[in-house]
């Protein structure tokens, strides 16, 4: 990849798990009552046809990983589990009271934090409590994030018995020096053990999360990590760019110096070599940062044009309505976003007052809804079209001007009412989406809000 292109396009930019992105939410036109209205509207449109998704945030971790940008609470006190499960189940009960009929659940994802921080009994109580007020869709997908160091065979077996068939393990990198820098010490043996357990129990999709651009990470480290990963044969994997944003994450990312983090062409080489190596191992690129074997559901969804992206990342199980439960979770009714209180004490306090713990959100206007579709198309399928008049918007000519510059650089092709991202342009898909991001253009941030795109 040309270093000049990296210099030109390596700018701060969103990862587009939503549009508008969170810093550009208009809270002046949002209220909890508006959220409830859009929730019910979306539920009535979609529940019977496709069901709903649930994201459940389980925030506790026993130690801090310094690469992590998630909302978490560091503690070794496991007595925090029981009251937290009680709170999440109360929040779910409040949502079920709002909904006009019993929800049909198509997808549940347990994220964190560290979901496997919780005991098997508490996880069982959580899932049974959720399902007691809902029906499962005929085709459903339950998944969770497991920490290789504390996921037990009992965790895997119990969640399998509850309907979970997909598990994702955070690997990051196998280098001891890198693991020490990011405070995530986990030997290859631990990852291999939980991966083999999952296979033996019957999980149909095992995923590993890898990160490039970590402090002290070298090309040899990336190659070694991918070789070890292939030996375990995960069905899919994420190969993320490390987001170095210490101004947001505070001391958690100050355990190493800025100069210890690979940058620009050095960092991009880690990705390019890693991507080629993954392809040689049979992994197909999907959207941004994701790869899967040919028989994995995510790759099938990508090939069939059914891949979806939301606050949980990429998913093969699209639903119009996603309800986020737990501290800091974000819900999406398609017409509005709503985020829960980010501090645990505030989350508990709102529920104690019998209030939904939503503290901010955004109601999408007509322009937002159109642009959201274009950005989803680009992120999920690497192309988008305004052949249908419903996808034309007033600011499109302005967008095309910026896209023409990218077309000259070989990043995309503009044809009759369509934009297609080229192979050369795939690493710059965030930049291409930024051309459509009218809210970002209209109000350039005064401080750096996002990680670098390359």
C-alpha positions in Angstrom: 0.0 0.0 0.0 1.3 3.5 -0.9 2.7 5.4 2.1 1.4 8.6 0.4 -2.2 7.2 0.6 -1.7 6.4 4.3 -0.4 9.9 4.9 -3.3 11.4 3.0 -6.1 9.3 4.6 -4.8 8.5 8.1 -7.1 10.9 9.9 -9.3 10.5 13.0 -12.6 8.9 12.0 -15.5 6.9 13.4 -15.9 3.1 13.1 -19.5 3.5 12.2 -21.3 1.1 14.4 -24.0 3.7 14.1 -25.0 6.8 12.2 -25.1 9.4 13.5 -22.1 8.5 15.6 -22.5 9.0 19.3 -20.6 12.4 19.5 -23.1 13.8 17.0 -26.3 12.7 18.7 -28.8 15.6 19.1 -30.0 15.3 22.6 -32.1 18.4 22.4 -34.7 16.5 20.3 -34.6 13.4 22.4 -36.4 12.2 25.5 -37.2 8.9 27.1 -40.8 9.3 26.0 -39.6 9.6 22.4 -37.5 6.6 22.8 -40.5 4.6 24.1 -42.6 5.7 21.1 -40.0 4.6 18.6 -39.4 1.4 20.5 -43.0 0.4 20.2 -43.3 1.5 16.6 -40.3 -0.6 15.6 -41.5 -3.6 17.7 -44.9 -3.5 16.0 -43.2 -3.4 12.6 -40.6 -6.2 13.2 -41.3 -8.5 16.1 -43.6 -11.0 14.3 -41.5 -10.9 11.1 -38.0 -11.2 12.4 -37.9 -10.9 16.2 -35.6 -8.6 18.3 -32.0 -8.7 19.5 -30.8 -8.2 23.0 -27.3 -7.0 24.0 -26.6 -7.5 27.7 -23.6 -5.7 29.1 -21.8 -7.5 31.9 -19.3 -4.9 33.1 -17.1 -6.5 35.7 -13.4 -7.5 35.1 -10.9 -8.8 37.7 -8.1 -6.8 36.1 -7.7 -3.9 33.6 -6.5 -4.6 30.1 -4.9 -1.4 28.9 -6.0 -1.7 25.2 -9.7 -1.9 26.2 -12.1 0.9 25.5 -15.2 -0.8 26.9 -17.2 0.4 29.9 -16.1 -1.8 32.8 -15.7 -2.0 36.5 -12.6 -3.6 37.9 -13.2 -5.7 41.0 -12.4 -9.1 42.5 -15.5 -9.0 44.7 -17.9 -11.5 43.1 -20.7 -10.5 45.5 -21.4 -7.8 42.9 -22.9 -10.4 40.5 -26.2 -11.1 42.2 -27.5 -7.5 42.5 -26.4 -6.7 39.0 -28.3 -9.7 37.5 -31.3 -8.5 39.6 -31.0 -5.0 38.1 -30.8 -6.3 34.5 -33.8 -8.5 34.9 -35.8 -5.6 36.4 -34.8 -3.5 33.4 -36.0 -6.3 31.0 -39.2 -6.6 32.9 -39.8 -2.8 32.5 -39.3 -3.2 28.7 -41.6 -6.2 28.5 -44.3 -4.2 30.3 -44.0 -1.5 27.6 -44.2 -3.9 24.7 -47.7 -4.6 23.3 -47.1 -8.4 23.1 -44.5 -11.0 24.1 -41.2 -10.4 22.4 -39.6 -13.0 20.1 -35.9 -13.1 20.6 -33.7 -13.8 17.6 -30.4 -12.8 19.0 -28.8 -12.5 22.5 -25.2 -11.4 22.9 -23.4 -11.2 26.3 -20.6 -8.6 26.2 -18.5 -6.8 28.6 -16.5 -6.4 30.7 -16.0 -10.0 31.1 -19.2 -12.1 30.9 -17.3 -15.1 32.3 -16.5 -13.1 35.4 -20.1 -14.2 36.4 -20.7 -17.6 38.0 -22.5 -20.3 36.0 -25.5 -20.1 38.4 -25.8 -16.4 37.9 -25.6 -16.6 34.1 -28.2 -19.3 34.1 -30.5 -17.1 36.3 -30.0 -14.2 33.9 -30.8 -16.2 30.7 -33.7 -18.0 32.2 -35.1 -14.7 33.6 -34.8 -13.2 30.1 -36.5 -16.1 28.4 -39.3 -16.4 30.9 -40.8 -13.3 29.4 -40.1 -14.0 25.8 -40.2 -16.6 23.0 -37.2 -17.8 21.0 -37.4 -17.3 17.3 -37.4 -20.5 15.1 -33.9 -19.6 14.0 -31.9 -17.8 16.8 -28.3 -17.1 17.7 -27.1 -16.7 21.2 -23.4 -15.7 21.7 -21.0 -14.5 24.4 -17.6 -13.2 24.9 -15.3 -15.4 26.9 -12.0 -14.6 28.6 -9.6 -17.6 28.0 -8.2 -17.3 31.5 -11.5 -17.6 33.4 -13.9 -19.4 31.0 -14.4 -22.9 32.5 -15.8 -25.9 30.8 -18.8 -25.6 33.1 -19.4 -22.1 31.7 -19.3 -23.4 28.1 -21.5 -26.4 28.9 -24.2 -24.4 30.8 -24.4 -21.7 28.2 -24.6 -24.4 25.5 -27.5 -26.0 27.4 -29.2 -22.6 27.5 -29.0 -22.3 23.7 -25.7 -20.6 23.0 -23.8 -21.8 19.9 -21.3 -19.1 19.3 -18.5 -17.9 21.5 -15.8 -15.3 21.0 -12.4 -15.4 22.8 -10.2 -12.3 23.1 -6.7 -13.3 22.1 -5.1 -9.9 20.9 -1.5 -11.2 20.5 0.6 -14.1 21.8 3.8 -12.1 22.4 4.7 -12.0 26.1 6.1 -8.5 25.7 2.9 -7.2 24.1 0.8 -9.1 26.6 2.7 -7.5 29.5 2.3 -4.0 28.0 -1.4 -4.4 27.6 -1.8 -6.2 31.0 -3.4 -9.2 29.4 -1.3 -12.2 30.2 -2.8 -15.4 28.7 -0.7 -18.3 27.4 -1.6 -20.0 24.1 -2.4 -23.1 26.2 -5.4 -21.3 27.8 -6.8 -20.2 24.4 -6.3 -23.7 23.0 -8.0 -25.3 26.0 -11.2 -23.2 25.8 -11.3 -23.5 22.0 -11.1 -27.3 22.1 -13.7 -27.5 24.9 -16.1 -25.4 22.9 -15.6 -27.7 19.9 -16.1 -30.8 22.0 -19.3 -29.5 23.6 -20.8 -28.7 20.2 -20.4 -24.9 19.6 -20.9 -24.3 15.9 -19.0 -21.1 15.7 -15.8 -20.2 17.6 -14.3 -16.8 17.1 -11.0 -15.2 18.1 -10.3 -11.5 18.4 -6.9 -10.3 17.3 -5.5 -6.8 17.3 -2.8 -5.2 15.2 -0.9 -2.0 16.2 -0.5 -2.9 19.9 2.5 -1.4 21.8 5.8 -3.2 21.1 4.1 -5.4 18.5 6.3 -6.5 15.5 5.6 -8.1 12.2 7.0 -11.4 13.6 4.5 -11.2 16.5 1.5 -10.8 14.1 2.7 -13.7 11.9 3.3 -15.9 15.0 -0.2 -15.0 16.4 -1.9 -15.8 13.1 -0.1 -19.1 12.7 -1.1 -20.1 16.2 -4.6 -19.0 15.6 -4.9 -21.1 12.4 -3.7 -24.1 14.3 -6.8 -23.8 16.5 -9.1 -23.3 13.5 -11.6 -20.7 14.6 -14.6 -20.3 12.3 -14.3 -16.5 12.2 -12.0 -13.9 13.6 -11.7 -10.2 14.0 -8.4 -8.5 13.2 -8.9 -5.1 14.7 -6.8 -1.9 14.5 -5.7 -0.9 18.0 -7.4 2.4 18.8 -4.9 4.5 20.7 -7.1 7.1 22.3 -5.5 7.8 25.7 -7.3 11.2 25.9 -10.6 9.2 26.3 -9.4 6.2 28.2 -7.2 8.0 30.7 -4.5 6.1 32.7 -5.6 2.7 31.2 -3.6 3.5 28.1 -0.7 5.2 29.7 1.1 2.0 30.8 3.4 2.5 27.8 4.7 5.5 25.8 3.2 6.8 22.6 6.4 6.0 20.8 5.9 2.3 21.7 2.8 2.1 19.5 3.3 1.3 15.8 2.1 4.0 13.5 1.3 4.9 9.9 3.1 2.6 7.3 4.6 0.4 10.1 1.2 -0.3 11.5 -0.4 -0.7 8.1 2.2 -3.3 7.2 1.1 -5.4 10.2 -2.4 -5.4 8.7 -1.5 -6.0 5.1 0.8 -9.0 5.9 -1.7 -10.3 8.4 -4.5 -10.0 5.9 -2.6 -11.9 3.2 -1.6 -14.6 5.7 -5.3 -15.0 6.7 -6.3 -15.3 3.1 -3.7 -18.0 2.6 -5.2 -19.9 5.5 -8.7 -19.9 4.0 -10.2 -16.9 5.7 -12.3 -14.5 3.6 -12.5 -10.8 4.4 -15.9 -9.5 5.5 -16.7 -5.9 5.8 -14.1 -4.1 8.0 -11.7 -6.0 10.2 -13.5 -9.3 10.0 -12.6 -12.7 8.4 -14.4 -16.0 8.3 -14.1 -19.5 6.7 -16.4 -20.2 3.7 -18.9 -22.2 5.7 -19.4 -19.7 8.5 -22.8 -18.0 8.8 -21.2 -14.6 8.7 -19.5 -15.2 5.4 -22.7 -16.7 4.0 -24.6 -13.6 5.1 -21.9 -11.4 3.5 -22.2 -13.3 0.2 -26.0 -13.1 0.2 -26.1 -9.4 1.0 -27.6 -10.0 4.4 -24.7 -8.9 6.7 -25.7 -6.2 9.2 -23.7 -3.9 11.5 -24.8 -2.4 14.8 -23.4 -1.5 18.2 -22.4 -5.2 18.7 -20.4 -5.0 15.4 -21.1 -7.3 12.5 -23.9 -9.8 12.7 -25.5 -12.4 10.4 -28.8 -12.0 12.4 -30.2 -8.7 11.4 -33.1 -7.3 13.4 -34.7 -3.8 13.2 -34.9 -3.6 17.0 -32.1 -4.1 19.4 -32.6 -3.6 23.1 -29.5 -3.0 25.2 -29.7 -4.1 28.8 -27.2 -3.2 31.6 -25.0 -0.3 32.4 -23.8 1.8 29.4 -25.7 -0.4 26.9 -27.0 1.2 23.7 -30.4 0.4 22.2 -31.4 0.9 18.6 -35.0 1.1 17.4 -33.8 2.0 13.9 -35.6 5.4 14.4 -33.7 6.3 17.5 -30.8 5.4 19.7 -30.8 5.3 23.5 -27.9 4.8 25.9 -28.1 3.7 29.5 -26.4 5.4 32.4 -22.6 4.7 32.1 -21.9 4.7 35.9 -23.1 1.7 37.8 -24.5 3.7 40.7 -26.6 6.0 38.5 -27.9 2.9 36.6 -29.0 1.3 39.9 -30.5 4.6 41.1 -32.7 5.0 38.0 -34.0 1.5 38.3 -34.7 1.9 42.0 -37.0 4.8 41.0 -38.7 2.5 38.5 -37.3 4.4 35.5 -35.7 3.1 32.4 -32.0 4.0 33.0 -31.6 5.9 29.7 -29.6 9.1 30.0 -29.1 10.2 26.4 -30.1 9.3 22.9 -30.9 10.6 19.4 -33.9 10.5 17.2 -33.0 10.0 13.5 -34.4 12.5 11.0 -35.2 11.7 7.4 -31.7 12.6 6.2 -30.1 10.5 9.0 -32.1 7.5 8.0 -31.0 7.7 4.3 -27.4 8.3 5.1 -27.5 5.5 7.7 -28.5 3.1 4.9 -25.6 4.2 2.7 -23.0 3.8 5.4 -24.4 0.4 6.4 -24.2 -0.7 2.7 -20.6 0.5 2.5 -19.5 -1.1 5.8 -21.3 -4.4 5.1 -21.1 -4.9 1.3 -18.5 -2.4 0.1 -21.0 -0.7 -2.2 -24.1 1.5 -2.1 -26.5 2.9 -4.7 -29.1 5.7 -5.0 -30.8 4.1 -8.0 -33.9 4.1 -5.8 -35.1 7.7 -5.3 -35.7 6.9 -1.7 -31.9 6.7 -1.1 -31.2 10.1 -2.8 -30.6 13.0 -0.4 -29.9 16.7 -0.9 -26.3 16.6 0.1 -25.3 13.8 -2.3 -23.7 16.1 -4.9 -21.4 17.4 -2.1 -20.5 13.8 -1.2 -19.7 12.9 -4.8 -17.2 15.7 -5.0 -15.2 14.2 -2.2 -15.7 10.7 -3.6 -14.2 11.8 -7.0 -10.9 12.6 -5.2 -11.0 9.1 -3.7 -11.8 7.6 -7.1 -8.7 9.3 -8.6 -6.7 7.5 -5.8 -8.2 4.1 -6.9 -10.2 3.6 -3.7 -13.6 3.3 -5.3 -15.5 3.4 -8.6 -18.4 5.7 -9.2 -20.8 4.3 -11.9 -24.4 5.1 -12.7 -25.9 6.0 -9.4 -23.6 3.7 -7.5 -20.3 3.6 -5.5 -18.2 0.4 -5.3 -15.2 0.2 -3.0 -12.2 -1.4 -4.7 -9.8 -3.9 -3.2 -7.3 -1.1 -2.8 -10.0 1.0 -1.0 -11.2 -1.6 1.5 -8.7 -0.5 4.2 -10.0 3.0 3.8 -13.7 2.2 4.0 -14.0 4.4 7.1 -12.7 7.3 5.1 -15.2 6.6 2.3 -18.1 6.5 4.9 -16.9 9.8 6.3 -17.6 11.4 2.9 -21.3 10.6 3.5 -21.2 11.8 7.1 -22.9 15.2 6.8 -23.1 15.7 10.5 -19.3 15.3 10.8 -18.8 17.8 7.9 -21.1 20.4 9.3 -19.4 20.4 12.7 -15.8 19.5 12.6 -14.7 18.4 16.1 -12.6 20.9 18.0 -10.8 18.1 19.8 -9.9 14.6 18.7 -12.9 12.3 19.2 -12.0 9.3 17.2 -9.1 6.9 16.6 -7.1 7.1 13.4 -8.6 5.4 10.4 -5.3 3.6 9.5 
